[in-house]
Amino acid sequence: MKKNLPQNTSIRRPLLLLLIFLSMACAQIAPQTDVATVTQLAATSAPSPISVSTEQLAEASPVPQVTEETALPTPVAQPGELARSHVEYITTHIGARLADTQAEIETAQYIQTVLTKIGYTVELQPFSKVGWVGEDEIETRIRSNNVIATKRGESEAVIVIGAHYDSVDTALGADDNASGVGVLLELAAILYDLPSPYTLRFVAFGAEEVGTLGSYAYVEALSAEERQQTVAMINLDSISAGDTLYVYSREGKGALVRDWALAWAAENDIALETIRQVNLNDDDGYPTADHGAFQEADIPFAYFEATNWTLGDQDGYTQVDTQYGEDGAIIHTTYDRLDYFDATFPGRVEERLSAVTRIVQAILTDFKASE
């Protein structure tokens, strides 16, 4: 999540995920390290946050490539388990991943490799835009990539499922936003072979933390017809650590997906809340996450986040009680790591990732805008 910067349904085919990833495991993929399995990853302590200087930004190659050296998580079947394994891999093997650095490129490469091994044809959408880096918001030309995979549905109309994969340089970014990326990748695997009313476009956005650059690049590249065909955008951002799981949207017709998700969650005993008429802009009036570019293009969105709007300034930035994290904040702090979540909030990560995976899967297989 960018902060104060400009700009009764279960998995329907439980063996599908296992089959996809068992086939992946049979491929000749040599891991970069010996800690390639989910169990080993979970037992590995998280590395210290990486600091990247502004001068290093220009040294990063802008184009990630798929390699046969990326270790993929082991196959699992419970909702949210695969998502967690991706969070573990990204935060343990890559760590902090500031926009336009080698770490961000490695994360894009990992996402590209996972999607390719599932069976998708993956598109890289490179872009170069001005962003704002660091606490001093230094204006900097940023090069990055969106990673895109498309699953054809019964209709040419599209639902975009988005999650940014970069982080700030002072945090491992387990919550913000490896959690969103993990769920996106799990959904891409689950839904690869399932029918869906709409065409599904999975988009991992680059460079969100420096001005939501990737989502703007994606929307700006859409033709007028493609914008018209985009039924909704689902944004997954910081969904694992906060006290309460929320889904936000505009009101009126823009709330169709949100309201459907709230009803489905209630019917399936999943705690999900919303803030109506929510203000999702920063103090300068700019959107704080990747939903903003779609909102400005009049594309409906449903934005999933875990936080606590009853705490602090009641602005969504105080995610947990102030005795935890950095005065209640997790994102953009050194507390944004799985080992801290597991020790402080046992079971929360699993609960959140399972809940979001189940809700969004239901949206993508059952929701129809005409209903």
PyMOL commands that set and color helices and strands:
alter all, ss='L'
color gray80, all
select helices_A, chain A and resi 14-26+38-43+54-59+81-94+102-118+174-191+213-220+224-229+252-267+291-296+338-344+348-366
alter helices_A, ss='H'
color red, helices_A
select strands_A, chain A and resi 122-133+138-151+158-164+199-205+230-236+244-248+301-307
alter strands_A, ss='S'
color yellow, strands_A
deselect
rebuild
show_as cartoon
